Amino acid sequence: MKTHGSQKYPESRLLLTSSGHGWTGLAAELRSHGVCDTPAVVPRQLELSMAIAGSNDGYVTRTGAGLRQQTVPRNGTLWISPVEVCDNEVNIAVPLPEVLHLFVPTHHLTDLAQEFDLPRSASQSIRYEADVQDEVLRQLGLVILAELREESAAGRMLVETAAVMLAARLGQAHGDGWSLKARPSQHRLSDTRLRRVRDYIAAHAERDISLGELAAVACVSVYHFSRMFRATVGVTPQRYLRELYLKRAKDLLAAGQLCLAQIALATHFSSQASFTRAFTREVGISPGEYRRRCR
């Protein structure tokens, strides 16, 4: 997903980006900001920013939606920038070594609005806020940052789940006129729907499967699918896929026909290094050591 990060923060240094990770439904950038004024940009995606390594001295001042907001950018400080609100002026008066910028597309908010019969324009109802005190948003941001720093098996699905949760939380706690009262729904997947989902995963295990695909196969919304799958199977969809990819990696290592770089691609990692770190973390030994023990 293309972001407006490079336009809005042209003088910042891009430290990490989700570009190339294959994420859908959310984009992330970790940036280092110096003292600067940013140009006015009308955002087309909702942006949630969080100071990871901020400062207790100085201020971030921004003007938008008829408001002027001045914030001390301490570690964990959050800012919300809705779509179509021009940040007329953003002044960063103190260097910020690490700021996480999350870009959430409007379709998540539109889908939630349809799901819960919300009467107002979902994406435009989110408030323009600074110094947001919301531990749920903060923890979701840290989950996404951890995946940005170091890939895990089925990390794409984990991020997609976090994106839906972000949109739901923003609507519930930071949206005008939202009332997230779910329609009556089943709490578990039926045997037929679960079988379709498992068959689909088995048939497409060679590529990275998205949460939206599985929800569509089960004929339920993305918002409800993760909870229903966990209630039925006992683990989250991302955990289920992570275990599946791990088993596939073990089988390929034991077969000894592919090199580690090829196995990394076959198990949906962007690099051999990311695969090696994730495998070692999950199994307790490196892929190379596992292969040697299988001989």
C-alpha positions in Angstrom: 0.0 0.0 0.0 1.5 3.4 -1.1 1.7 5.9 1.7 2.1 9.7 1.8 5.0 9.4 4.2 7.7 10.6 1.7 5.6 13.6 0.8 4.6 14.6 4.3 8.1 14.0 5.9 10.6 14.7 3.1 13.3 15.8 5.5 13.0 12.7 7.7 15.1 9.6 7.5 13.3 6.4 6.7 14.6 3.7 9.1 12.2 0.8 8.3 9.3 0.3 5.9 6.7 -2.4 5.4 7.2 -2.1 1.6 8.4 -5.4 0.4 6.9 -7.4 3.3 3.7 -8.2 1.3 1.4 -6.6 3.9 -2.1 -5.7 2.8 -4.5 -3.6 4.8 -1.9 -1.5 6.5 1.5 0.2 5.8 4.1 1.1 8.3 7.2 3.3 8.4 9.7 4.0 11.1 11.2 7.4 10.7 13.8 9.6 12.3 12.7 13.3 12.4 15.0 16.3 12.8 13.9 19.8 13.6 11.6 20.9 10.7 8.3 22.1 9.3 6.5 19.6 7.2 4.6 20.6 4.0 0.8 20.5 3.9 -0.5 17.1 2.7 -4.1 16.0 2.4 -4.0 12.4 3.7 -5.9 9.7 1.8 -5.3 7.1 4.5 -5.8 7.5 8.2 -2.5 7.9 9.9 -1.6 6.9 13.5 1.8 8.1 14.6 3.6 7.0 17.8 6.8 8.3 19.3 9.0 5.3 19.9 12.1 7.2 20.9 10.9 10.7 21.5 11.9 13.6 23.7 10.9 15.3 26.9 12.2 18.6 25.7 10.5 20.7 23.1 7.2 20.3 21.3 5.5 19.0 18.2 2.9 21.6 17.1 0.4 20.9 14.3 -2.6 22.7 12.9 -5.5 21.0 11.2 -9.3 20.6 11.3 -9.4 24.2 12.8 -7.3 23.1 15.7 -3.9 24.0 17.0 -2.2 21.2 19.1 1.1 21.4 20.9 2.4 18.2 22.4 5.6 17.1 24.3 6.6 14.1 22.2 7.5 11.7 25.0 8.0 8.0 24.4 4.6 6.4 23.6 2.9 9.7 22.5 0.2 9.1 19.9 -1.3 11.4 17.2 -4.3 10.6 15.0 -4.6 12.2 11.5 -7.9 11.4 9.8 -8.3 11.3 6.0 -9.0 14.5 4.0 -7.8 16.8 6.9 -5.0 18.9 5.7 -2.2 19.3 8.3 -1.7 22.9 7.4 1.4 23.2 9.5 3.4 20.6 11.5 6.4 22.0 13.4 8.8 19.5 15.0 10.9 21.6 17.4 13.1 18.8 18.8 14.8 15.8 17.1 12.8 12.6 17.4 15.0 9.5 16.8 12.2 7.1 16.1 8.5 7.7 15.2 6.3 4.9 14.0 3.8 6.0 11.3 0.9 3.6 10.6 -1.3 4.2 7.5 -4.7 2.5 7.6 -6.8 2.5 4.4 -10.3 3.8 4.6 -11.9 0.5 3.5 -11.4 -1.0 7.0 -13.5 1.8 8.4 -16.1 1.5 5.6 -16.4 -2.2 6.2 -16.9 -1.7 9.9 -19.5 0.9 9.2 -21.4 -1.6 7.1 -20.9 -4.3 9.6 -22.5 -2.3 12.4 -25.0 -0.2 10.5 -23.1 3.1 11.4 -25.0 6.0 9.9 -22.1 8.4 9.3 -19.2 8.4 7.0 -16.9 6.1 8.8 -13.5 7.4 7.7 -14.4 11.1 8.1 -15.8 10.6 11.6 -12.4 9.9 13.2 -11.3 12.9 15.2 -8.1 14.9 14.7 -6.3 14.3 18.0 -2.9 14.8 19.6 -1.4 13.4 22.8 -3.9 10.5 22.7 -4.1 8.4 25.8 -5.1 5.0 24.5 -3.2 1.9 25.7 -5.0 -0.3 23.2 -3.7 1.7 20.2 -0.3 1.9 21.8 0.0 -1.9 22.2 -1.2 -2.6 18.7 1.4 -0.2 17.4 4.1 -2.1 19.3 2.9 -5.4 17.9 3.2 -4.0 14.4 6.6 -2.5 15.1 7.9 -5.8 16.4 6.9 -7.4 13.1 8.4 -4.6 11.2 11.7 -5.0 13.0 11.8 -8.8 12.8 9.6 -11.0 10.6 7.8 -14.0 12.0 6.0 -16.8 10.3 2.5 -15.8 9.3 3.4 -12.2 10.2 1.4 -10.8 7.4 -1.8 -12.3 8.9 -0.9 -10.9 12.3 -0.5 -7.4 10.9 -3.8 -7.7 9.0 -5.5 -8.7 12.2 -3.9 -5.8 14.0 -5.1 -3.4 11.2 -8.7 -4.4 11.7 -8.4 -4.1 15.5 -6.8 -0.6 15.0 -9.7 0.5 12.8 -12.3 -0.9 15.3 -10.6 0.8 18.2 -10.3 4.1 16.4 -14.0 4.0 15.5 -15.1 2.9 19.0 -12.9 5.4 21.0 -12.0 8.2 18.6 -15.0 8.4 16.2 -17.9 10.8 16.4 -21.3 9.0 16.3 -19.9 5.5 16.3 -21.6 2.8 18.3 -20.0 -0.6 17.8 -22.9 -2.9 18.7 -22.5 -6.1 16.8 -25.3 -7.8 15.0 -26.1 -11.2 16.4 -23.7 -13.7 15.0 -22.4 -17.2 15.6 -19.5 -17.5 17.9 -18.0 -20.5 16.2 -17.4 -21.6 12.7 -19.7 -24.4 11.5 -18.0 -27.7 10.6 -18.7 -27.0 6.9 -17.1 -23.5 7.0 -14.1 -24.7 9.0 -13.5 -27.6 6.6 -13.7 -25.1 3.7 -11.1 -22.9 5.4 -8.8 -25.7 6.1 -9.1 -27.1 2.6 -8.3 -23.7 1.2 -5.2 -23.3 3.4 -4.0 -26.7 2.4 -4.5 -26.0 -1.3 -2.8 -22.6 -1.2 0.0 -23.2 1.4 2.7 -22.4 -1.2 1.8 -18.7 -1.1 1.1 -16.2 1.6 -2.6 -16.3 2.5 -4.4 -13.2 3.7 -6.9 -12.9 6.5 -9.4 -11.4 4.0 -9.2 -14.5 1.8 -10.0 -16.9 4.7 -12.9 -14.7 5.9 -14.3 -14.8 2.4 -14.0 -18.6 2.2 -15.8 -18.8 5.6 -18.4 -16.3 4.3 -18.1 -14.1 7.4 -16.6 -10.6 7.9 -12.9 -10.1 8.6 -13.9 -8.5 11.9 -15.6 -11.7 13.1 -13.5 -14.3 11.4 -10.5 -14.2 13.7 -12.6 -14.5 16.9 -14.8 -17.3 15.4 -11.7 -19.3 14.1 -10.0 -19.1 17.5 -13.2 -20.1 19.4 -13.5 -23.1 17.0 -9.9 -24.2 16.6 -8.3 -23.0 19.8 -5.6 -20.8 18.2 -5.7 -17.7 16.1 -5.5 -17.9 12.3 -2.0 -16.5 12.3 -0.8 -19.0 14.9 -2.4 -21.8 12.8 -0.6 -20.6 9.7 2.7 -20.1 11.6 2.6 -23.7 12.8 1.8 -24.9 9.2 4.7 -22.9 7.7 7.0 -24.1 10.5 6.1 -27.7 9.7 6.7 -27.0 6.0 10.1 -25.5 6.7 11.1 -28.6 8.8 10.0 -30.9 6.0 12.0 -29.0 3.4 15.1 -28.9 5.7 14.9 -32.6 6.3 14.5 -33.3 2.5 17.8 -31.4 1.9 17.0 -30.5 -1.7 16.6 -26.7 -1.3 19.0 -24.1 0.1 18.1 -21.9 3.0 17.3 -19.0 0.8 14.8 -21.1 -1.2 13.2 -22.4 1.9 12.8 -18.9 3.3 10.9 -17.9 0.1 8.8 -21.1 0.2 7.7 -20.3 3.8 6.9 -16.6 3.0 9.9 -14.7 4.5 11.4 -11.8 2.7 15.0 -12.9 3.4 17.0 -15.9 4.6 18.1 -13.8 7.6 14.5 -13.2 8.7 13.7 -16.9 8.2 16.7 -18.0 10.3 15.8 -15.7 13.2 12.2 -16.8 13.3 13.0 -20.5 12.9 15.6 -20.3 15.7 13.2 -18.4 17.9 10.4 -21.0 17.5 12.4 -24.2 17.4 15.4 -23.4 19.6 18.1 -24.3 17.1 19.1 -22.8 13.7 17.8 -24.2 10.4 21.3 -25.4 9.5 21.6 -27.3 12.8 18.1 -28.8 12.3 19.1 -30.0 8.9 22.3 -31.5 10.2 20.4 -33.4 12.9 18.0 -34.8 10.3 20.8 -36.5 8.3 
